[in-house]
């Protein structure tokens, strides 16, 4: 995994702009700690920071292909292509000669052979830019599910692009400005594909190609979820899911550096870990290494609630013993979770405030601990969106609501008694934003995209819509989070459940089959039950843990008191003074304002560190 950036300008000579390109590339250093490189052409400048995973000695970037001393094409690439060996053989048969073992060179040669049609041939997670020197045009390509990020900002004579927004903000033509719609996108739990909260900065949509020519910018979709008739019976469907998972995990074990699995003890991560352990054992490659997160003192003090019925630790240890994993727990304490320096790293990784507090910081610190031992990690992310693991897939009220079903549920993940994230914002600002209306409008746009089969009954039709919303909106929120927190530590996280073959197949499986045993994730449970202990196969869904340390919300409130006392804090203009005073009152339970305080602190740090211009 890597960080990429670049600049195309058709009306100026970029060979004289090394300082700007170097500044943009330097912002991606955490994503690529192993090496860096730049390429300067008259109208194109490409930057790259490398995290070496495949062909550590080769694969330096930006990578170029020349003929008779003239540049044909150059590539700056982030990601992994899991079918690179098959593509390499096909390209060699077509006459291409390779200098390295890297998948990077396969992607570059694939472009020379198939042009922008290469995107449809790639199986993997990727975001890359190809400069075609023959045609003087740039191609930006992003993977089908949006696992890897890619942003761009059109300019009067070209484009600026990068893995992360910070790379674009390092360019003098791009400034951090946020208007009302940007703030709505930031606060509304919508995650509209293609948009960012920053005015003028867009993301390459998952499954899309952006082409930049002198004539302008054009966008083409190369993949989307399609409605297809599912003709397999239940037994065949379960067998197909298992066969796909075996192949996917096998492909994603490919690495020339230490690899591990992220293990929570839930069904999803346990399935990935167990399949990886079996494949590694068959290959004689030794035990799988696995990691989980823990909070100091929380195991003994765990209290079940409506969201989390059981602690993760005992189940992670059970699975590790079952498959013979070399398992470690990265244990965190409350002081780390409220450390301003760690919160600043989270903000710098995201380039945006998020207001979910310890869940981001703990993930950052977990990945920091994992990175001390491994460079690549397999994750169970996205199984809930694919197989119907969340409660809103099974709650009649959530199914019936004409809104994103997760909007109300996300408040509950911070624990019992916690109020909404926007609870401290200024009342006039909230009226102006009208987040409910913005979210409903975004919801209607998303629903209009859903592909349906003719003649489907109302429940099947509605569950297809719920699945589509999760696979094209909600999953992007989680993939963004996992990418930013992992790559801030130079850790590549792979997501087997985002393989497009599995996603397309399960998306079209009837809901009655996805829930055939009356529970969540019926198909996945049936497909992997034979490799799991019964206690894990039958364990109910439990979200990513949060700290239950009572000192955590109290320490947050101390930070809010400092913010309120500093009259120059930029976030004060967004906060309601009365609600702020109520949150700081001695008789207010800090837990009830936990998310609101988290957001206020994040907003203040963001506005200060990024010098954001609010145009409200």
C-alpha positions as CSV (number, residue, x, y, z in Angstrom):
1,X,0.0,0.0,0.0
2,X,1.2,3.5,-0.8
3,X,0.4,7.1,-1.1
4,X,0.1,8.8,-4.4
5,X,-0.2,12.4,-5.6
6,X,0.3,14.5,-8.7
7,X,-0.5,17.5,-10.8
8,X,-1.4,17.9,-14.5
9,X,-1.3,21.4,-16.1
10,X,-1.6,21.8,-19.8
11,X,-0.7,25.5,-19.9
12,X,2.5,25.5,-17.9
13,X,5.9,23.7,-17.6
14,X,5.8,21.5,-14.5
15,X,9.5,20.6,-14.7
16,X,10.1,23.8,-12.8
17,X,7.7,22.9,-10.0
18,X,9.7,20.4,-8.1
19,X,9.2,22.1,-4.7
20,X,5.4,22.0,-4.9
21,X,5.4,18.3,-6.0
22,X,7.8,17.5,-3.2
23,X,5.5,19.2,-0.6
24,X,2.5,17.2,-1.9
25,X,4.4,13.9,-1.9
26,X,5.7,14.5,1.6
27,X,2.2,14.6,3.0
28,X,1.8,10.9,2.1
29,X,4.9,9.8,4.0
30,X,3.0,7.9,6.7
31,X,1.2,5.9,3.9
32,X,4.5,5.0,2.4
33,X,7.4,5.0,4.9
34,X,9.8,2.8,2.8
35,X,10.6,5.0,-0.2
36,X,9.6,8.0,-2.2
37,X,9.9,9.2,-5.8
38,X,8.8,11.9,-8.2
39,X,8.5,12.2,-11.9
40,X,8.4,15.6,-13.7
41,X,7.3,16.0,-17.2
42,X,6.4,19.3,-19.0
43,X,2.6,18.9,-18.3
44,X,2.5,16.1,-15.7
45,X,4.1,15.7,-12.2
46,X,3.7,12.5,-10.3
47,X,4.6,11.8,-6.7
48,X,4.8,8.5,-4.8
49,X,5.4,7.2,-1.3
50,X,5.9,3.5,-1.1
51,X,5.0,0.8,1.5
52,X,6.8,-2.2,0.0
53,X,4.7,-5.4,0.1
54,X,5.3,-7.2,-3.2
55,X,8.8,-7.4,-4.7
56,X,10.4,-5.3,-2.0
57,X,13.6,-4.8,-4.0
58,X,11.8,-3.9,-7.2
59,X,8.6,-2.0,-7.8
60,X,10.0,1.6,-7.2
61,X,7.6,4.3,-8.3
62,X,6.6,6.4,-10.2
63,X,7.2,3.5,-12.7
64,X,7.7,4.3,-16.4
65,X,7.8,2.5,-19.7
66,X,9.9,4.0,-22.5
67,X,10.5,3.1,-26.1
68,X,13.5,4.4,-28.1
69,X,14.3,6.8,-25.2
70,X,10.8,8.4,-25.2
71,X,8.3,8.1,-22.4
72,X,5.2,6.1,-23.3
73,X,3.4,6.1,-19.9
74,X,4.1,6.6,-16.2
75,X,2.2,5.1,-13.2
76,X,1.8,6.1,-9.5
77,X,-0.1,3.4,-7.8
78,X,-1.5,2.4,-4.4
79,X,-3.0,-0.9,-3.6
80,X,-2.8,-4.6,-4.4
81,X,-4.0,-6.5,-7.4
82,X,-4.7,-10.1,-6.3
83,X,-4.9,-11.6,-9.8
84,X,-1.5,-10.0,-10.9
85,X,0.0,-13.4,-11.7
86,X,-2.7,-14.4,-14.2
87,X,-2.6,-11.0,-15.8
88,X,1.2,-11.1,-16.0
89,X,1.0,-14.5,-17.9
90,X,-1.6,-13.0,-20.3
91,X,0.5,-10.0,-20.9
92,X,3.7,-12.0,-21.5
93,X,1.8,-14.1,-24.0
94,X,0.9,-10.8,-25.8
95,X,4.6,-9.9,-26.0
96,X,5.2,-7.8,-22.9
97,X,8.5,-8.2,-21.1
98,X,8.8,-7.5,-17.3
99,X,11.6,-6.1,-15.2
100,X,10.1,-6.8,-11.8
101,X,7.9,-9.2,-9.9
102,X,5.6,-6.3,-8.7
103,X,1.9,-6.0,-9.4
104,X,2.7,-2.3,-10.1
105,X,4.4,-3.3,-13.4
106,X,1.5,-5.5,-14.2
107,X,-0.9,-2.6,-13.9
108,X,1.3,-0.4,-16.1
109,X,1.7,-3.0,-18.8
110,X,-2.0,-3.7,-18.6
111,X,-2.7,-0.1,-19.4
112,X,-0.4,-0.2,-22.5
113,X,-2.3,-3.3,-23.6
114,X,-5.9,-2.5,-22.8
115,X,-6.1,1.2,-22.1
116,X,-8.7,2.3,-19.6
117,X,-10.3,-1.1,-20.1
118,X,-7.7,-2.5,-17.7
119,X,-9.9,-1.5,-14.8
120,X,-12.5,-4.2,-15.5
121,X,-9.7,-6.8,-15.5
122,X,-8.3,-6.0,-12.0
123,X,-9.2,-7.9,-8.9
124,X,-8.1,-6.0,-5.9
125,X,-8.1,-2.8,-3.9
126,X,-6.4,0.0,-5.7
127,X,-6.2,3.7,-6.6
128,X,-3.8,4.9,-9.2
129,X,-2.9,7.4,-11.9
130,X,-1.5,6.8,-15.3
131,X,0.0,9.6,-17.4
132,X,-0.1,8.7,-21.0
133,X,2.7,10.7,-22.6
134,X,1.7,9.8,-26.1
135,X,-1.7,11.3,-25.8
136,X,-1.0,13.8,-23.0
137,X,-3.8,12.6,-20.8
138,X,-4.2,11.4,-17.3
139,X,-6.3,8.4,-16.1
140,X,-7.4,8.1,-12.4
141,X,-8.8,4.7,-11.4
142,X,-10.3,3.5,-8.2
143,X,-11.3,0.0,-7.1
144,X,-14.9,-1.1,-7.2
145,X,-15.8,-0.9,-3.5
146,X,-13.7,2.2,-2.7
147,X,-11.3,0.4,-0.3
148,X,-8.5,2.7,-1.4
149,X,-9.0,6.5,-1.4
150,X,-8.4,8.9,-4.4
151,X,-9.2,12.6,-4.5
152,X,-8.9,15.3,-7.2
153,X,-9.5,19.0,-7.7
154,X,-10.0,20.3,-11.2
155,X,-8.0,23.4,-12.1
156,X,-8.4,25.9,-15.0
157,X,-5.8,24.0,-17.0
158,X,-5.8,20.5,-15.5
159,X,-6.1,18.7,-12.2
160,X,-4.5,18.1,-8.8
161,X,-4.9,14.7,-7.2
162,X,-3.8,12.6,-4.3
163,X,-4.7,9.6,-2.1
164,X,-5.6,11.9,0.7
165,X,-7.0,15.5,0.9
166,X,-3.8,16.7,2.6
167,X,-1.9,16.1,-0.6
168,X,-4.2,18.5,-2.5
169,X,-4.1,21.1,0.3
170,X,-0.3,21.2,-0.1
171,X,-0.8,22.7,-3.5
172,X,-1.1,26.5,-3.6
173,X,-4.2,26.5,-5.9
174,X,-6.3,24.4,-3.4
175,X,-7.6,26.0,-0.2
176,X,-9.5,24.4,2.7
177,X,-13.0,26.0,2.2
178,X,-16.2,24.4,3.5
179,X,-19.7,25.7,2.7
180,X,-23.1,24.7,4.1
181,X,-23.4,21.6,1.9
182,X,-19.9,20.6,2.9
183,X,-20.8,20.9,6.6
184,X,-24.0,18.9,5.9
185,X,-21.9,16.1,4.3
186,X,-19.6,16.2,7.3
187,X,-22.3,15.9,9.9
188,X,-25.1,14.1,8.2
189,X,-23.9,10.5,8.3
190,X,-24.6,10.4,4.5
191,X,-21.2,9.7,2.9
192,X,-22.3,10.6,-0.7
193,X,-20.1,8.9,-3.2
194,X,-18.0,11.5,-5.2
195,X,-18.3,14.3,-2.6
196,X,-16.1,15.6,0.1
197,X,-16.9,18.3,2.7
198,X,-14.2,20.5,1.1
199,X,-15.5,22.8,-1.7
200,X,-14.0,21.9,-5.1
201,X,-12.4,18.6,-3.9
202,X,-14.0,15.5,-5.2
203,X,-13.3,11.8,-4.7
204,X,-13.0,9.4,-7.6
205,X,-16.2,7.3,-7.0
206,X,-15.7,3.6,-6.4
207,X,-15.8,1.7,-9.7
208,X,-15.1,4.8,-11.8
209,X,-12.4,6.1,-14.1
210,X,-11.7,9.8,-14.4
211,X,-9.9,11.0,-17.6
212,X,-8.2,14.3,-17.8
213,X,-7.5,15.8,-21.2
214,X,-6.9,19.3,-22.5
215,X,-10.6,19.4,-23.4
216,X,-11.6,18.8,-19.8
217,X,-12.4,16.1,-17.3
218,X,-14.7,13.1,-18.1
219,X,-15.9,10.3,-15.8
220,X,-16.8,6.7,-16.7
221,X,-18.3,4.0,-14.5
222,X,-16.7,0.6,-15.1
223,X,-18.5,-1.4,-12.4
224,X,-21.7,-1.2,-10.3
225,X,-23.9,-3.6,-8.4
226,X,-26.4,-5.2,-10.9
227,X,-29.7,-7.0,-10.4
228,X,-29.3,-10.6,-11.5
229,X,-31.6,-13.6,-11.0
230,X,-30.2,-15.9,-8.4
231,X,-30.8,-19.5,-9.6
232,X,-28.8,-21.5,-7.0
233,X,-30.5,-23.3,-4.2
234,X,-29.5,-22.9,-0.5
235,X,-26.9,-25.6,-0.4
236,X,-25.3,-24.5,-3.6
237,X,-25.3,-20.9,-2.4
238,X,-23.6,-21.8,0.8
239,X,-21.0,-23.8,-1.1
240,X,-20.4,-21.0,-3.6
241,X,-19.9,-18.4,-0.8
242,X,-17.4,-20.8,0.9
243,X,-15.5,-21.5,-2.4
244,X,-15.3,-17.8,-3.1
245,X,-14.0,-17.1,0.5
246,X,-11.4,-19.8,0.2
247,X,-10.1,-18.3,-3.1
248,X,-10.3,-14.7,-1.8
249,X,-8.3,-15.4,1.4
250,X,-5.8,-17.5,-0.5
251,X,-5.2,-14.6,-2.9
252,X,-4.9,-12.1,-0.1
253,X,-2.2,-14.0,1.7
254,X,0.2,-13.0,-1.0
255,X,2.9,-10.8,0.5
256,X,6.7,-10.6,0.7
257,X,6.5,-9.1,4.2
258,X,5.0,-10.2,7.6
259,X,1.2,-10.7,7.5
260,X,-1.4,-11.1,10.2
261,X,-5.1,-11.1,10.9
262,X,-7.2,-8.7,12.9
263,X,-9.2,-10.9,15.3
264,X,-12.0,-9.6,17.5
265,X,-13.6,-12.9,18.2
266,X,-16.7,-12.1,16.2
267,X,-18.0,-14.2,13.3
268,X,-16.4,-12.1,10.5
269,X,-12.8,-11.7,11.8
270,X,-12.8,-15.3,13.1
271,X,-13.9,-16.6,9.7
272,X,-11.0,-14.8,8.0
273,X,-8.5,-15.8,10.6
274,X,-9.6,-19.5,10.5
275,X,-9.5,-19.7,6.7
276,X,-6.1,-18.0,6.7
277,X,-4.8,-20.4,9.4
278,X,-5.9,-23.4,7.4
279,X,-4.4,-22.2,4.1
280,X,-1.1,-21.3,5.8
281,X,-0.9,-24.6,7.5
282,X,-1.6,-26.4,4.2
283,X,1.3,-24.4,2.6
284,X,3.6,-25.2,5.5
285,X,3.9,-21.5,6.3
286,X,3.5,-21.7,10.0
287,X,0.8,-20.3,12.3
288,X,-1.2,-17.2,11.5
289,X,-0.4,-14.2,13.6
290,X,-3.4,-12.4,15.0
291,X,-4.1,-9.3,17.0
292,X,-7.0,-7.8,19.0
293,X,-7.5,-4.6,21.0
294,X,-8.1,-4.5,24.7
295,X,-8.7,-1.8,27.3
296,X,-6.9,-1.8,30.6
297,X,-9.2,-3.1,33.4
298,X,-12.2,-3.4,31.1
299,X,-12.3,-7.2,30.9
300,X,-13.1,-7.5,34.6
301,X,-15.4,-4.5,34.6
302,X,-17.4,-5.3,31.4
303,X,-21.1,-4.5,31.6
304,X,-23.4,-5.8,28.9
305,X,-25.8,-3.4,27.2
306,X,-28.3,-3.5,24.3
307,X,-25.5,-3.1,21.8
308,X,-22.6,-5.2,23.2
309,X,-23.8,-8.3,25.1
310,X,-20.4,-10.0,25.5
311,X,-16.7,-8.8,25.7
312,X,-14.5,-9.7,22.7
313,X,-11.4,-10.9,24.6
314,X,-12.6,-14.5,25.6
315,X,-13.9,-15.2,22.1
316,X,-10.7,-14.0,20.4
317,X,-8.6,-16.2,22.7
318,X,-11.0,-19.1,22.0
319,X,-10.6,-18.8,18.2
320,X,-6.8,-18.4,18.5
321,X,-6.6,-21.6,20.5
322,X,-8.9,-23.4,18.0
323,X,-6.8,-22.6,15.0
324,X,-3.4,-22.4,16.7
325,X,-2.9,-18.7,16.0
326,X,0.0,-16.8,17.5
327,X,-2.2,-14.3,19.2
328,X,-1.5,-10.9,20.9
329,X,-3.6,-8.3,22.6
330,X,-2.7,-4.6,22.1
331,X,-3.9,-3.2,25.4
332,X,-4.7,0.5,25.7
333,X,-5.4,2.7,28.7
334,X,-7.7,5.7,29.1
335,X,-4.8,8.2,29.2
336,X,-3.8,7.3,25.7
337,X,-7.3,7.7,24.4
338,X,-7.6,11.3,25.6
339,X,-4.0,12.3,24.8
340,X,-4.3,15.4,22.6
341,X,-1.3,14.3,20.6
342,X,-3.0,11.1,19.6
343,X,-6.2,12.9,18.7
344,X,-4.1,15.2,16.5
345,X,-2.7,12.2,14.7
346,X,-6.2,11.0,14.0
347,X,-7.3,14.4,12.7
348,X,-4.3,14.5,10.4
349,X,-5.0,11.0,9.2
350,X,-8.6,11.8,8.4
351,X,-8.2,15.5,7.3
352,X,-11.6,16.0,8.9
353,X,-13.2,16.0,12.3
354,X,-15.3,12.9,13.0
355,X,-16.5,13.1,16.5
356,X,-16.4,9.4,17.3
357,X,-13.5,9.9,19.7
358,X,-12.0,6.8,21.3
359,X,-13.1,4.5,18.5
360,X,-10.7,6.2,16.1
361,X,-7.9,6.7,18.6
362,X,-8.1,3.1,19.8
363,X,-8.0,1.9,16.2
364,X,-5.0,4.1,15.5
365,X,-3.2,2.7,18.6
366,X,-4.2,-0.9,17.8
367,X,-2.7,-0.6,14.3
368,X,0.4,1.1,15.8
369,X,0.9,-2.0,17.9
370,X,0.2,-4.4,15.0
371,X,2.7,-2.5,12.8
372,X,5.5,-3.4,15.2
373,X,5.2,-7.0,14.0
374,X,3.4,-7.0,10.7
375,X,3.1,-4.9,7.5
376,X,-0.1,-6.4,6.2
377,X,-3.3,-7.4,8.1
378,X,-6.4,-9.2,7.0
379,X,-9.7,-7.7,8.3
380,X,-13.3,-8.9,8.6
381,X,-14.6,-5.4,7.6
382,X,-17.7,-5.2,5.3
383,X,-19.2,-8.6,6.2
384,X,-22.0,-6.9,8.1
385,X,-23.0,-4.8,5.1
386,X,-22.8,-7.7,2.7
387,X,-24.5,-10.5,4.7
388,X,-26.9,-8.4,6.8
389,X,-25.3,-8.3,10.1
390,X,-26.6,-5.0,11.6
391,X,-29.7,-4.8,13.6
392,X,-31.2,-2.4,11.1
393,X,-31.4,-5.3,8.7
394,X,-33.8,-7.1,11.0
395,X,-35.7,-4.3,12.8
396,X,-39.1,-3.6,11.2
397,X,-39.0,0.1,12.1
398,X,-35.5,0.6,10.6
399,X,-36.5,-1.3,7.5
400,X,-39.6,0.9,7.0
401,X,-37.9,4.3,7.6
402,X,-37.3,6.5,4.6
403,X,-33.9,7.4,5.8
404,X,-30.5,5.8,6.0
405,X,-31.1,3.1,8.7
406,X,-27.9,3.7,10.5
407,X,-28.4,7.4,11.2
408,X,-30.2,6.8,14.5
409,X,-28.2,3.7,15.5
410,X,-24.8,5.4,15.4
411,X,-25.5,7.4,18.6
412,X,-26.0,4.1,20.5
413,X,-22.5,2.8,19.7
414,X,-20.9,5.2,22.2
415,X,-22.7,3.5,25.0
416,X,-25.9,3.8,27.1
417,X,-27.2,7.3,27.8
418,X,-25.1,9.1,25.2
419,X,-26.8,12.0,23.4
420,X,-26.5,12.8,19.7
421,X,-23.2,14.0,18.1
422,X,-24.6,17.4,17.1
423,X,-26.1,18.2,20.5
424,X,-23.8,21.1,21.3
425,X,-24.0,22.8,18.0
426,X,-25.7,26.3,17.7
427,X,-29.4,26.1,17.3
428,X,-29.5,28.6,14.4
429,X,-26.7,26.7,12.6
430,X,-28.7,23.4,13.0
431,X,-31.8,25.1,11.5
432,X,-29.8,26.4,8.6
433,X,-28.1,23.0,8.0
434,X,-31.4,21.0,8.3
435,X,-29.5,17.8,8.5
436,X,-32.6,15.6,8.4
437,X,-33.7,17.2,5.1
438,X,-30.2,16.9,3.6
439,X,-30.0,13.2,4.7
440,X,-33.5,12.4,3.3
441,X,-32.6,14.0,0.0
442,X,-29.4,12.0,-0.2
443,X,-31.4,8.9,0.7
444,X,-33.8,9.5,-2.1
445,X,-30.9,9.9,-4.6
446,X,-29.4,6.6,-3.4
447,X,-32.7,4.7,-3.6
448,X,-33.1,5.9,-7.2
449,X,-29.9,4.1,-8.1
450,X,-30.9,0.7,-6.8
451,X,-31.2,-2.0,-9.5
452,X,-34.3,-4.3,-9.1
453,X,-35.6,-7.5,-10.7
454,X,-39.1,-7.3,-12.2
455,X,-41.8,-9.0,-10.1
456,X,-39.9,-9.0,-6.8
457,X,-42.2,-9.0,-3.8
458,X,-42.2,-5.9,-1.5
459,X,-40.0,-7.3,1.2
460,X,-37.4,-8.6,-1.2
461,X,-37.4,-5.3,-3.0
462,X,-37.0,-3.4,0.2
463,X,-34.2,-5.6,1.5
464,X,-32.3,-5.2,-1.8
465,X,-32.6,-1.4,-1.2
466,X,-31.2,-1.8,2.4
467,X,-28.4,-3.9,1.1
468,X,-27.5,-1.4,-1.6
469,X,-27.5,1.5,0.8
470,X,-25.1,-0.4,3.1
471,X,-22.8,-1.5,0.3
472,X,-22.5,1.9,-1.4
473,X,-22.9,4.4,1.5
474,X,-22.3,3.0,4.9
475,X,-19.4,0.7,4.1
476,X,-17.6,3.7,2.7
477,X,-17.6,5.3,6.1
478,X,-16.0,2.3,7.7
479,X,-13.5,1.7,4.8
480,X,-12.4,5.3,5.0
481,X,-11.8,5.0,8.8
482,X,-9.9,1.7,8.5
483,X,-7.7,3.0,5.6
484,X,-6.8,6.3,7.4
485,X,-6.0,4.7,10.8
486,X,-4.0,1.9,9.3
487,X,-2.1,3.9,6.8
488,X,-1.2,6.5,9.4
489,X,0.9,3.7,10.8
490,X,2.2,2.4,7.4
491,X,0.0,-0.8,7.8
492,X,-1.8,-2.3,4.8
493,X,-5.2,-3.7,5.8
494,X,-6.8,-6.0,3.3
495,X,-10.6,-6.6,3.2
496,X,-11.6,-10.1,1.8
497,X,-15.3,-9.4,2.1
498,X,-14.9,-6.5,-0.4
499,X,-13.9,-8.9,-3.3
500,X,-16.3,-7.8,-6.1
501,X,-17.1,-11.4,-7.1
502,X,-18.4,-12.2,-3.6
503,X,-20.2,-8.8,-3.3
504,X,-22.1,-9.2,-6.6
505,X,-23.1,-12.8,-5.8
506,X,-24.4,-12.2,-2.3
507,X,-26.1,-8.9,-3.3
508,X,-28.3,-10.9,-5.6
509,X,-29.0,-13.7,-3.1
510,X,-32.7,-13.5,-2.0
511,X,-33.2,-12.1,1.5
512,X,-35.0,-15.3,2.6
513,X,-31.8,-17.2,1.9
514,X,-29.6,-14.6,3.6
515,X,-31.6,-15.0,6.8
516,X,-32.7,-18.6,6.4
517,X,-32.0,-19.6,10.1
518,X,-33.8,-16.5,11.4
519,X,-30.6,-14.8,12.4
520,X,-28.1,-12.2,11.1
521,X,-25.5,-13.4,8.5
522,X,-27.1,-16.8,8.0
523,X,-25.1,-17.5,4.8
524,X,-21.8,-16.6,6.2
525,X,-22.3,-18.6,9.4
526,X,-23.3,-21.7,7.3
527,X,-20.4,-21.3,5.0
528,X,-17.7,-21.2,7.7
529,X,-19.2,-23.1,10.6
530,X,-16.9,-26.1,10.1
531,X,-13.8,-24.0,10.8
532,X,-15.1,-22.2,13.9
533,X,-15.9,-23.2,17.5
534,X,-19.7,-23.3,18.0
535,X,-19.6,-20.5,20.6
536,X,-18.2,-18.2,17.9
537,X,-20.3,-19.4,15.1
538,X,-23.4,-18.7,17.2
539,X,-22.2,-15.5,18.8
540,X,-24.5,-12.5,18.2
541,X,-23.1,-9.4,16.4
542,X,-21.1,-7.1,18.7
543,X,-19.7,-3.8,17.4
544,X,-16.2,-2.5,17.7
545,X,-15.5,-1.9,21.4
546,X,-15.4,1.5,23.1
547,X,-13.8,2.2,26.4
548,X,-16.1,2.1,29.4
549,X,-13.6,3.9,31.6
550,X,-15.7,6.4,33.5
551,X,-12.7,8.8,33.5
552,X,-12.8,9.0,29.7
553,X,-15.9,11.3,29.3
554,X,-14.8,13.3,32.3
555,X,-11.4,14.0,30.7
556,X,-13.2,15.0,27.5
557,X,-15.2,17.5,29.5
558,X,-12.1,19.0,30.9
559,X,-10.9,19.6,27.3
560,X,-14.3,21.3,26.6
561,X,-13.8,23.6,29.6
562,X,-10.4,24.7,28.2
563,X,-12.0,25.3,24.8
564,X,-14.8,27.4,26.3
565,X,-12.3,29.4,28.4
566,X,-10.2,30.2,25.3
567,X,-12.2,33.0,23.8
568,X,-10.3,32.7,20.5
569,X,-11.3,29.0,19.9
570,X,-12.7,28.9,16.4
571,X,-15.3,26.3,17.2
572,X,-17.1,28.6,19.6
573,X,-18.8,30.2,16.6
574,X,-20.4,26.8,15.8
575,X,-21.5,26.0,19.4
576,X,-24.5,26.9,21.4
577,X,-23.4,28.9,24.5
578,X,-26.3,27.7,26.7
579,X,-25.8,24.0,25.7
580,X,-22.1,24.4,26.2
581,X,-22.7,25.7,29.7
582,X,-25.1,22.9,30.4
583,X,-22.5,20.3,29.3
584,X,-20.0,21.8,31.7
585,X,-22.4,22.0,34.7
586,X,-21.3,19.9,37.6
587,X,-24.6,17.9,37.7
588,X,-24.4,16.9,34.1
589,X,-23.4,13.3,33.5
590,X,-20.3,13.5,31.2
591,X,-21.5,10.3,29.4
592,X,-24.7,12.0,28.2
593,X,-22.7,14.6,26.2
594,X,-19.8,12.3,25.2
595,X,-20.3,12.5,21.5
596,X,-21.1,16.1,21.5
597,X,-17.9,17.0,23.4
598,X,-15.9,14.8,21.1
599,X,-17.3,16.6,18.0
600,X,-16.7,20.1,19.6
601,X,-13.1,19.2,20.3
602,X,-12.5,17.8,16.9
603,X,-14.1,20.8,15.2
604,X,-11.9,23.2,17.1
605,X,-8.7,21.2,16.4
606,X,-9.6,21.0,12.7
607,X,-10.5,24.6,12.2
608,X,-7.2,25.6,14.0
609,X,-4.8,23.1,12.4
610,X,-6.2,23.3,8.9
611,X,-7.1,27.0,8.9
612,X,-10.4,26.1,7.3
613,X,-12.5,28.9,5.8
614,X,-16.2,28.4,6.7
615,X,-18.5,29.9,4.1
616,X,-21.9,29.6,5.8
